[in-house]
Amino acid sequence: MTMPPSAQPLRRPRGEPRRLLLDAARELFARRDYRSTTTREIAEAADVSEYLLFRNFGSKAGLFREALVLPFTSFVEEFAQTWQSVIPEETEEQELARLFVGRLYDVLVEHRGLLLTLLASEGLSPEELAATGIADIKQALALLGRISAEGMQLRGFRSSQPDLPARSTVAMIVGMVALRSTYFGEQQPSREAIVDELVQATLHGFLHRND
């Protein structure tokens, strides 16, 4: 006997459960760190069975990695490719700095749950650091450090720690994203104003140094 249309279970479009799980994970991880969030809570928030979470991502660590770590590491890899194609004589520092700062700011705002887990990452085991992809974050920062060193060399600057400008820039952007509600309360500046200020701080604080 055929069930009437109203009684038949609804079939979600292909890929929809995966998207719902990623969205729910980003939202919950933004409120609580990795260990404090359970797969059951994520599945319930997504209105998806816990079975489908494990089927799509294998584990909570796999879901965390794809939802929050991959966007950051992908951004760094894309910027590294952009950097390799840069012709110094034909490139505006302001334009390149805005590309980096603006995109990184947007990635961290959209995936702010990553910051909460990074702050608590010292409590994670080596296995958890590897499974969640936190170790990949460190590799991405090292790549940015190498780009920083190359940039300083191109401009004739000398430093015993040439990777620090890039790491300091990332830390500055992270701080603005993590603490912007504390800094500004309900009267927050626009995204454009914040990015412009970060760009100016990057250009004049690091690139235009005297030594």
Sequence and secondary structure as in RCSB ss.txt:
>XXXX:A:sequence
MTMPPSAQPLRRPRGEPRRLLLDAARELFARRDYRSTTTREIAEAADVSEYLLFRNFGSKAGLFREALVLPFTSF
VEEFAQTWQSVIPEETEEQELARLFVGRLYDVLVEHRGLLLTLLASEGLSPEELAATGIADIKQALALLGRISAE
GMQLRGFRSSQPDLPARSTVAMIVGMVALRSTYFGEQQPSREAIVDELVQATLHGFLHRND
>XXXX:A:secstr
    GGGS     TTHHHHHHHHHHHHHHTTS TTT  HHHHHHHHTS HHHHHHHHSSHHHHHIIIIIHHHHHH
HHHHHHHHHT  GGG  HHHHHHHHHHHHHHHHHHTTHHHHHHHTGGGS HHHHHHHTHHHHHHHHHHHHHHHHH
HHHHTT   S TTHHHHHHHHHHHHHHHHHHHHHTTS   HHHHHHHHHHHHIIIIIT   
